């Protein structure tokens, strides 16, 4: 915030709010959970083991089939 006018800070905040509102609406439309995951939660949920990359690819491919334009 240093070096920015109050107007610039308010405008940036409004832009972030509009983006958050858009994401919330998208989640509502798709029936997705609305929350942020910490880095630790993401790492803990990752598949473990020698074939982890194959599992991740399979999950991505399934998601691509379900979501149009993905």
Secondary structure, DSSP 8 states (H G I E B T S, - for coil): -TT--HHHHHHHHHHHHHHHHHHHHHHHHHT-------HHHHHHHS--STTHHHHHHHHHHHHHHHSTT-
